[in-house]
Amino acid sequence: MSAGIYEFPNTLCLGSALSFREGNHILDERGTIQRVSPGSAWYVIVPDYDKMQRFAPINLPEDFRRDGLRVLFSGRIGEIPANVRLVGTPLEITRIETLDWL
């Protein structure tokens, strides 16, 4: 299966301490998938509008786990619980597609 367009209607963050506020969404933003470190299973999305921001997707499809992959994505931004350190701001992806053709 190759990376294409994935949509996640009515996705839920089950079994997690993360919380997602209503109205805290990203819609059709461009960004780049980055592996956190060589050999790591962790990936983040760095949006084009802020290279210092990192989103840690909780439901990134396997096909999109490629360092340097350009994507267009939408999702719900989560909150980082108190006294917890994460690689990025939690993001529940609702739609993602590749931008390799750009």
N, C-alpha and C positions, 0 to 999 in steps of 0.2 A: 504494500500500500504506500502511495506517495503522498507527501504533504499537499494539501489542497485547502479547501474551505471546511472548517468545522464549526458547527453551531451547537450550543448547549442550552436548549430552552429550559427554563425553570430549574437551573442547577441549584443544588444545595450543598453546603459545607457540612457533611455529617461526621460526627465523632471527633470534632475539633474544638479547641478552645478559642478559635478565632471568631470574631463577630463582624458582620457586615451591615453597615447602616444603609437604609433606604436613601436613594438620592445621591450616593457617593459612587458615581459611575464614570468610566472612561468610554468614549464612543469613537470608534474608527480612528485610532491613533496609529502612527507608524513607529516602528521600533526595530531593535535588533536582539535576537536571542543570544545570550552569552552563557557559556559554561562558567561556573563560579571558580573552579580551579582544575588543572589537568587531572584527569582520572576521576573527577567528582561526578556524582549523579545529579547534582543540583544545577539548575538553570534559572536564569533571571531574564526579564525583558527590560532593556534600556530604551526608554522612549526618546524619539528624536527631539522633542521639545525641551528635554532636560537631561543631559548626559550624566548628571550626578544622581538621578533617581534610578532606583532598581525595584522592579516588581517581581515578587516571588510567586509565580503561578502555582496554584494548588491542584490544577487539573490540566497541565500542559500535555497534549497528546504526544505519544511516542514519536510520531512522524516529524514533529517540530523540535525535537531535542537535538538540534544541530547548531554548533557554535558558529556565529556569524550570519545565521539565517535572517533575512529581512522579512518582517511580518506587518500586517495590518491587524489590529486587535481591539476588542471591546471587552469590558468586564466590570465587575463590582470590586471596589477597593475595600480591603479589610482593615481592621485596626490591629496594631501590635499590642498584645496584652502587656500589662505593667510588669516590669522586671524580666522581660523576655527579649532576647537578642536574636534577630532573624537576618538572613542574607539580603532581604528586601521587604518592601511593603507587600503584605499578602494581596493576591489578586485572584479572584474567581473568574476565569475566562468564560464569556458568553458567546464569543465569536472570534475566530482567528483564521487568517489566510496568508499564504506566502506572497511575497513581493519580489521574488527572484527575477521576475521579468522586467523590473524597473532598472 
